[in-house]
Amino acid sequence: MQQVAPRSLASWLRDEPLVLLDVREAWEVATSPFPGALHVPMREIPSRIGELPQQRTIVCICHHGARSAQVTMFLQQRGFERVYNLSGGIDAWAREVDSTIVRY
């Protein structure tokens, strides 16, 4: 599984249009939104997979990186080649990149 560290993702976002796929629950997104992310809760990924652009780079995001890792593997098994997991999730992003994001 391909991983991307928070600081690397911050640099990457300046250089390439990425699909940020937030797989957290609605209450989590309401508490700590990830700006510009597409919100599809993990349980809805199988039924909404057709909404995801297979030819674009996708970075999966959750709270600490476990759920997004599962989604990353799920998508890779279905032919998505450019899919990454944000290591440490939005919690690591808040600690390392954007301290304005609420940690929970």
C-alpha positions in Angstrom: 0.0 0.0 0.0 1.2 3.4 -0.9 1.5 6.0 1.9 2.0 9.7 1.9 3.2 11.7 4.9 1.4 14.9 5.9 4.2 17.2 4.9 4.8 15.4 1.6 1.1 15.8 0.9 1.2 19.5 1.6 4.0 19.9 -1.0 2.2 17.6 -3.4 -1.0 19.7 -3.2 0.9 22.7 -4.4 2.0 20.9 -7.5 -0.8 18.6 -8.6 -4.6 18.5 -8.4 -5.4 15.6 -6.2 -8.6 14.0 -5.2 -8.7 14.0 -1.4 -11.1 11.3 -0.3 -12.3 11.7 3.3 -13.7 8.4 4.5 -14.7 9.5 8.0 -18.2 9.7 9.4 -20.3 12.9 8.9 -19.8 14.0 12.6 -16.1 13.7 12.2 -16.0 15.8 9.1 -18.3 18.4 10.8 -15.8 18.5 13.7 -12.7 18.7 11.7 -13.2 19.3 8.0 -10.3 18.7 5.6 -10.5 21.6 3.1 -11.3 20.6 -0.4 -11.9 16.9 0.4 -14.6 14.7 -1.2 -16.5 13.1 1.7 -17.6 9.5 1.1 -17.9 7.5 4.4 -16.0 4.3 4.4 -19.2 2.1 4.4 -20.4 3.9 1.3 -17.3 3.3 -0.8 -18.4 0.1 -2.5 -21.7 1.6 -3.7 -20.1 4.9 -4.7 -16.9 3.7 -6.3 -18.1 4.9 -9.7 -17.9 8.5 -8.5 -14.1 8.2 -8.1 -11.9 9.1 -11.0 -9.7 6.1 -11.6 -7.2 8.1 -13.7 -6.5 10.8 -11.1 -4.3 10.5 -8.0 -6.5 9.8 -4.9 -5.4 10.4 -1.3 -7.6 8.6 1.3 -8.0 10.4 4.6 -9.5 9.4 8.0 -8.8 10.2 11.7 -5.6 8.2 12.3 -5.0 6.4 9.0 -6.5 2.9 9.7 -9.9 3.2 7.9 -8.3 5.1 5.0 -5.6 2.4 4.7 -8.4 -0.2 4.3 -10.1 2.0 1.6 -6.7 2.5 -0.1 -6.3 -1.3 -0.3 -9.9 -1.8 -1.4 -9.4 0.7 -4.3 -6.1 -0.8 -5.3 -7.7 -4.3 -5.5 -10.2 -2.8 -7.9 -7.7 -1.4 -10.3 -7.0 2.1 -8.9 -3.2 2.5 -9.4 -2.7 6.0 -8.1 -4.2 5.8 -4.6 -2.4 6.7 -1.4 -3.2 6.6 2.3 -2.5 9.7 4.4 -0.3 8.3 7.1 -1.5 9.3 10.5 -4.7 10.7 9.1 -6.1 14.2 9.8 -4.7 14.0 13.3 -1.2 13.9 11.9 -2.1 16.6 9.4 -3.3 18.9 12.2 -0.1 18.3 14.2 2.4 18.6 11.4 0.8 20.9 8.8 -2.4 22.8 9.8 -2.8 23.6 13.5 -6.1 25.3 12.8 -7.8 21.9 12.3 -9.5 20.7 15.5 -8.0 17.5 16.9 -10.4 15.1 18.4 
